[in-house]
Amino acid sequence: MPPLCYFVRHGQTGWNAELRLQGQADTDMTDLGRSQAVRNGRRLAGQIASPGDFDFVASPLKRTRETMELIRAEMGLPPQGYRTDPRLMEVHFGDWQGFTYPELEARQPGSTAARFQNKWGFVAPGPGGESYQMLLDRVKPWFEAIERPTICVTHGGVIRTLFRLVEEMPVSEVAAMDVAQDRVLRLKDSRLEWL
């Protein structure tokens, strides 16, 4: 059974607001995204009496690192006292990164249909493209190696894989689920719960 963990999706970015496929592009948070991170830090501060007992780990992308640093500051901790792990990076959207679905359709009509038919298994075209299943295969060894209470700042795709790993949620539901940027996900006693 994994130890107590809290997972946070990074705060909103400009590309989130524009509904652009972000993937592993290194984008900046908006003011709203920073305020979401601060609120999540306050929420965690209210949940955790001894934050020194926790491991802090984030995806190495700047939106997750900034979110983590804002969270740690709200918890009364030095902002830089965490580590990063590349396995926690978002699913890679290959050549689609930076585009909206309407833009992709305008360039190549019908090109996005396959993703909507099989969102879990679809691999975006171009170098580095991944499916959610490939992302799960990347995240699983990290998840299975967690040994102590952990606070993790990551991405929507990674959080989706957790629902598949922990609760065995059907892939159609996992792929379609909304992952909030202003809430904290708690893993306790092998159950996931939004706070």
C-alpha positions, 0 to 999 in steps of 0.5 A: 500500500502506498503511503499518504500522498498529495498530488497537485496539477500545476496552475493555469497557463496561458496555453490552458486558457487558450485550449492549446495542446501543451504537452511538454512545451515549457509554458508560463503560468497566468496570474490565475494559475499562480493564485490557484497554486497559492490556494492549494498551498494553503489547503496543504498547509491546513492538511499537514501538521509536519511537512518536514516528514514529506518528500516534495517532488515535481515535474521539471517543467517550469509551470510545475516548478513554479507551482511547487515553489508557491505551495512550499512558500505557503507551507512555510518552507523554503521554496527551493527544497524539492526535487524533480523527476522527468517521469512526471512530465506531461504526455508529449503531444509531438507535432501538435504541441502549441496548437488548438484542435480547430487549428489542427483541423484547419491545417489537416481536416479530419486529423483529430478524429482518431484522438477523439475515438481513442483518446487513451491509446492515441499517439500524436504524430511527430517526434516524441508523441505519446499515448496516455498508455505510454505515459502510464508506463512511464509513471508507474515505476515512479509511483510504485517506488514511493516509500514515504509521504509525498507531495507531488506537483505534476500535470493533468495527464499524470493525474489521469494515470493515477486513477487508472493505477490506483482505482482501475478506472476504465480508460474511457473514463480516465481519458475523458475526466477533467483534472482541476487546477485549483484542487488537491488530490489525496491518496490515502489507504489506496483511495483517491479523493479530491479535497 
